[in-house]
């Protein structure tokens, strides 16, 4: 079975991660956990981009070699952040690894053999922040007349050197035809339109090597130059799954089963690299094109892209230490429409945590387990006959889970989560209206109380499964409190497409009241 293959950008290790980086990785993690719980085979890759001028300068400033610099930051910051946000990636690639270096050299050798590489002089404005030669329309003029990068707000540097060029211009028509035939290969629509208009203006050749940079992968045919950092980095998606390996080796089989990527997740700032340069490179080497590039928006601070350069980066731990990893994942995936920009604010996050998680879901779970303990000694009762109230909840669950599945598969996480949340709200309303605490006062209502308790617990069973890709730790804990791990097995193996089938949690399930799923938080400023 071919794997559903999802990638994040590989992050520059010039500095430690901020929540903008964690945002993309979280989205990929929610998507791949959802797909895994649909029973699909999945491969989820993330990693780091270690070469180039930006990293070299950071190492110089830190007084260490680039290799020492990247080794330290990867161990102390970039691998740990995956734990901080509870990412279940299958692999982590570093561009300094041998598997990558060899694959990159093989790839460019092939492109050169195919006639798409030539030597030439180049002079132009370069932004080290972007690691990119800027085209005439890409720079803005500052107050003093200087040329600035619009992404980093910093002056560009004029570079002039002799290096090797990639014949990007040869692929204009092929890429236009590809995207016309595959209109969902770049999403959202705004990104698709941006790529199409860039292509329709015509592509110009672009340098693929650097003679003035030493920290990189040497060209196979000229060891005085290194591969331009982007044309090294993009290849990680292929080298990590075995590009260039002997087809009969395990790595070769991996490539056959995994490539092409199903989704490259990227921030909108690096769309052109992924939707224009990368597929052109693949066409030049005769490799199949990825199925989709999805460009999400930026996390903004004061209306501008959050970044270390602008000194507006917030580290993921600052948030997870207070709210927990699951609330971090829930908040960023539900409060911001994936594909659009969004602003983070501590107040908004606190308000949603309290309303939707602590009061909404957490309260429902603790009421349920407390009542089964109190009224039925912790053993889930068998339900009696369903009334309209139960039937309509069951029907709602069917439609909610179908809509959530469609939205999550379409990377519309906020809509998907919104559907699940609407079911949580409906169950809370059901509890209020059916008043189990009143039923419990009269033995004559025993069977009705059984039905109500069962309905709440079984609804929570479905909610735990549907929310597990978003909030793996708390939903595992809810699953245990419902006794579902003992009766139904591990939650990670519970199918999201089967979640709405009513009656899975058997009577007699041992229900226990555990710790609050979402404890009430102290005000950090109090
Ligand atoms: N190394 C390149 C990518 C190479 S991929 C072959 C790079 N690295 S980066 O560290 O600067 O940023 C990578 C990604 O981090 C962005 O595309 C985006 O996914 C994420 N983000 C960085 N800042 C962000 C925000 N402020 N908001 C949302 N995402 C952001 O570019």
Boltz pocket constraint, residues with backbone or C-beta under 6 A from the ligand:
constraints:
  - pocket:
      binder: B
      contacts: [[A, 8], [A, 9], [A, 10], [A, 11], [A, 12], [A, 19], [A, 20], [A, 21], [A, 23], [A, 24], [A, 49], [A, 129], [A, 230], [A, 233], [A, 234], [A, 235], [A, 236], [A, 265], [A, 266], [A, 267], [A, 268], [A, 269], [A, 270], [A, 297], [A, 298], [A, 299], [A, 300], [A, 305], [A, 306], [A, 307]]
      max_distance: 6.0
